[in-house]
């Protein structure tokens, strides 16, 4: 992992954010040589346009960043991510006010991310002064958590097997003094997690359930569950090769849960946090689970396997049933679950499902504020009949091929009966193209949103601000 370096030497160079409306005034304020260079190069303040302006000595004296019609990055808060990727080494500061200074600065920090575990990446010492009045330390903590989540998703399955993903959770828990337990292999059957075991038993690395707890036991109970399928072949319902290429990211739900947990623990959320990660590889071998098999889940529900490529909801079912047993105030699951969600909303806008209208409104509002957007889809009960099975309580896939994201959410809801509020997030976990602050590759979507929503709802301990 490479991030934007600090400690660059030299003078602080001003970066002017230029909109269509402010360009005449900014142009007039520039030193003469810089102004002449901008005019000679026909600079126009289109969004994302960058201009490096020399002074009389020929050295860089000012930077222009076009914002289109946007004033202060109100509509494109992560645009400063371009500075981390496109500026030469040096020390910079934003000239003028920002509409959302903390989020804009976070965009710069996230823009410097590179996944360089297997390939050397260019590293430049680009330093941006934090805008005045922001909590720069909190933004750095959030950026570090997102970077670690990106690293996990970007790691190929030969470098991140079930043991290594569990190890990442163990390291995070140890860093924050959380207590952790882990159940692996056939012990899952003895401890009544039959669906996690069934999905993961065919792989070389045993299936696992990681469970860690942090915070005051008397505080509100918040539980995060993350789908941790380190690679998904589709099982006996084998995926075609083009569908398998990105299946390193099928543990993106676990990465998002760990990212949110890192933020919550690091900022001292006033909660009793529990994180549950069912971790498996959906592989093919002689003992792989089969279409038509029937299993009894942890909560007693019988499930017929209609398709082995719908494995994520199976491992989540056992983990959700465990989480539900202690009646948490809020139960959230993150999962790279359905292609139907991508068809409906594309890769950048994860759908979420909840029956809590107040929570739904908070998620929409906060997501827009912090540039981590989501969109509500309904838990439409009439579609529950699509999950009917002739031989079991449920089929793990819906009939008819319609409403795949909704029927998956309805399947999961069968395993949550006691939690006061339940939220399911169907994330993509990947940026298919690079954008400012969002490089191509793994992305723990909605993690920042869930952490911010929980902190707004329950607060932080005074020692953590």
Secondary structure, 3 states (H helix, E strand, C coil): CECCCCCCCCCEEEEEEECCCCHHHHHHHCCHHHHHHHHHCCCCCCCCCEEEEECCCCCEEEEEEECCCCCCCCCCCCCCHHHHHHCCCEEEEEECCCCCHHHHHHHHHHHCCECCCCCCCCCCCEEECCCCCCCHHHHHHHHHHHHHHHHHHHCCCCCCCHHHHHHHHHHHHHHCCCEEEEEECCHHHHCCCHHHHHHHCCCCCCCEEEEEEEECCCCCEEEEEEEEEEEECCCCCCCCHHHHCCHHHHHHHHHHHHHHHHHHHHHCECCEEEEEEEEEEECCCCCCCCCCCEEECCCCCEEECCCCCCCHHHHHHHHHHHHHCCCCCEEEEEECCCHHHHHHHCCCCEEEECCCHHHHHHHHHHHHHCCCCEEECCCCHHHHHHHCCCCCCEECCCCCCCCHHHHHHHHHHCCCCCCCCEEEEECCCEECCCECCECCEECCCCHHHHHHHHHHHHCECHHHC
